[in-house]
Structure formats: C-alpha cells, structure tokens
Amino acid sequence: MSRIRPLRPLRSPTLPVLALALALLAGLGVQPLARADIYLCVDANGKKELTDNPRSGCKQLDVPNNIPAPSGRKNTGPAKPVTTPTDFPKVGGSEQRARDADRREILNEELRAEEKKLAELKREYNKGEPERQGNEKNYAKYEERVKQMADNIARAEKNIEALRREISNIK
C-alpha cells in the first residue's frame, strides 16, 4: 500500500530564475510593461492638457500601473497615387451612358413601387386610427399594430428619400 505524501508549499522563485525568465521573454520579443511619466500642464487660459512630454510649468502626476499609448504612425510622405493596370477593361462613354440610363430606370421603378407602398400604408394607417381587426380585442395588440404601421411608414419614407438621393447622384 502506497503512502500519500503531503504537498509541499510552493516557494517563490529566486532572483536568478526571475532574471532568466525575463531574459527569455526579452529574447522572444516580449517586453515587460514600461512606465511612462505623465504631466499635467495648465496654460495661461486655464486649459488643462495631459502629456508625456514635460514642459515648463507642467506638474508630474503619479499614476500607478500606467501603460503608455502606442506611438503614432510615421508619415512616410505623400500617398502614392493609385494606378489602374493597363490590362484593366475600359468602358466607352456611350456604353457608360447606357448603363447609367438603365440604372436610373431601375431606380425610378423602385421609387414608384415604394411611393405606391407608402400611399397604401398611409391609407391603412388612417392618421393614426386604423380600423380595429377582429382579433384585436385586447387594446395593447391594437396599439402594437398601430406602432408597427407607423414604423413601416417611417421606413418607407426613408427608402424614398434614399432612392431620390441615389437618382440625383447619377450623372
């Protein structure tokens, strides 16, 4: 019969072990959290500014466990212009006008359908007092249907506005 030995309490790692662990982490590219000093600057108008760049008249703040913000992107100069590959298909002017005309007609059809739908929704809504249906003996059900009708009207109006804006954007 084997005897179960009690567990030994864990000991804290010694200094050489900690140094070795930090060296391994640094070798892997992992850096321990760094502490950055934070300063509170107040200008002549009383405007306060927090910064990590000390200036005259700034007071250093004691912030525990602060983590510095990542450095900003380096500006490498003006952005390079986007060039179209030479083998990219090109569309002639007359073909593009025909495509725009087709698009305009499709959008106009959608606009007419949405306007017709809005007119029908408004007719059923009856200025906020639609006829009650037989299954709406509970007034809460009626109010819920009226609210849903108002939401549908608002949605249709937004759709119409978006379609008109899209049509006006066509050249």
C-alpha positions in Angstrom: 0.0 0.0 0.0 1.5 3.3 -1.0 1.5 6.3 1.2 0.3 9.7 0.0 2.8 12.4 0.7 1.5 15.8 1.6 2.1 18.6 -0.9 5.0 20.9 -0.2 4.2 24.6 -0.2 5.2 26.5 -3.3 8.3 28.6 -2.9 8.7 31.9 -4.7 11.2 31.8 -7.5 14.7 33.0 -6.7 16.2 36.1 -8.3 18.3 34.1 -10.9 15.2 32.3 -12.0 13.3 35.6 -12.4 16.3 37.1 -14.3 16.4 34.0 -16.6 12.6 34.3 -17.3 12.9 38.0 -18.2 15.8 37.3 -20.4 13.8 34.6 -22.2 10.8 36.9 -22.7 13.0 39.6 -24.0 14.6 37.2 -26.4 11.2 36.3 -27.7 10.4 39.9 -28.3 8.1 40.2 -25.3 8.8 43.3 -23.3 7.6 43.9 -19.8 5.2 46.8 -19.3 7.0 50.1 -19.3 6.2 53.1 -17.2 5.8 56.4 -18.8 5.7 59.7 -16.9 2.5 61.7 -17.3 2.5 65.5 -16.9 -0.5 67.9 -16.3 0.1 71.2 -18.0 -2.1 74.3 -17.5 -1.8 77.2 -19.9 -2.5 80.9 -19.2 -6.2 80.5 -20.1 -6.6 77.7 -17.6 -6.9 75.0 -20.2 -5.5 71.6 -18.9 -3.6 69.2 -21.0 -2.2 65.7 -20.2 1.1 64.9 -22.0 4.1 62.6 -21.8 6.4 65.5 -22.9 7.5 67.6 -19.9 7.5 71.4 -20.4 8.0 74.3 -18.1 5.0 74.8 -15.8 3.9 71.2 -16.0 3.4 69.0 -12.9 4.3 65.3 -13.0 1.4 63.1 -11.9 1.8 59.9 -10.0 -0.3 57.3 -11.9 0.1 53.7 -10.7 0.4 51.0 -13.3 0.1 53.3 -16.3 0.7 51.9 -19.8 2.0 54.2 -22.5 -0.1 54.7 -25.6 1.3 53.3 -28.8 3.4 55.6 -30.9 1.6 57.2 -33.9 2.2 56.2 -37.4 5.2 57.6 -39.1 4.4 59.8 -42.1 6.4 58.4 -45.0 5.5 61.3 -47.3 2.7 61.9 -49.7 0.4 59.0 -50.6 1.2 57.2 -53.8 -1.4 57.7 -56.5 -3.5 54.7 -57.3 -2.8 53.5 -60.9 -5.1 51.3 -62.9 -3.5 48.3 -64.6 -3.0 48.7 -68.3 -5.0 45.5 -69.0 -8.0 46.7 -66.9 -11.1 46.7 -69.0 -12.3 50.2 -70.0 -15.9 51.3 -70.7 -16.6 53.7 -73.5 -18.6 56.9 -72.9 -21.7 55.7 -74.8 -21.7 52.4 -73.0 -21.4 54.1 -69.7 -24.3 56.4 -70.5 -26.4 53.4 -71.5 -25.5 51.7 -68.1 -26.4 55.0 -66.3 -29.7 55.1 -68.1 -30.5 51.5 -67.2 -29.6 52.2 -63.6 -31.8 55.3 -63.5 -34.7 53.4 -64.9 -34.3 50.6 -62.3 -34.1 53.1 -59.5 -37.2 55.0 -60.8 -39.2 51.8 -60.9 -38.1 51.1 -57.3 -39.1 54.6 -56.4 -42.6 54.3 -57.9 -43.1 51.0 -56.1 -42.0 52.5 -52.8 -44.3 55.5 -53.3 -47.2 53.2 -54.0 -46.4 51.2 -50.9 -46.2 54.4 -48.8 -49.6 55.6 -50.1 -51.2 52.2 -49.2 -49.6 52.2 -45.7 -50.9 55.8 -45.1 -54.3 54.8 -46.2 -54.4 51.9 -43.8 -52.9 53.9 -41.0 -55.8 56.4 -41.3 -54.0 59.3 -39.5 -53.1 57.1 -36.5 -56.6 55.5 -36.1 -56.8 52.4 -38.3 -59.8 50.2 -38.1 -59.6 47.5 -35.4 -59.4 43.9 -36.6 -61.5 41.1 -35.1 -58.5 39.5 -33.4 -57.6 42.7 -31.6 -60.0 42.5 -28.6 -57.0 43.4 -26.4 -56.2 47.2 -26.9 -52.5 46.5 -26.4 -52.5 44.4 -29.6 -54.2 47.2 -31.5 -51.6 49.8 -30.2 -48.8 47.4 -31.1 -50.1 47.1 -34.7 -50.5 50.9 -34.9 -47.0 51.4 -33.8 -45.7 48.9 -36.3 -47.6 50.7 -39.0 -46.0 54.0 -38.1 -42.6 52.4 -38.1 -43.3 50.9 -41.6 -44.4 54.4 -42.8 -41.2 56.0 -41.5 -39.1 53.2 -43.1 -40.8 53.7 -46.5 -40.3 57.5 -46.3 -36.6 56.9 -45.6 -36.4 54.5 -48.5 -38.0 57.0 -50.8 -35.5 59.7 -49.7 -32.6 57.4 -50.3 -33.8 56.4 -53.7 -34.2 60.1 -54.7 -30.7 60.9 -53.4 -29.3 57.9 -55.4 -31.1 59.0 -58.6 -29.8 62.6 -58.2 -26.2 61.2 -57.9 -26.4 59.6 -61.4 -24.6 61.6 -63.9 
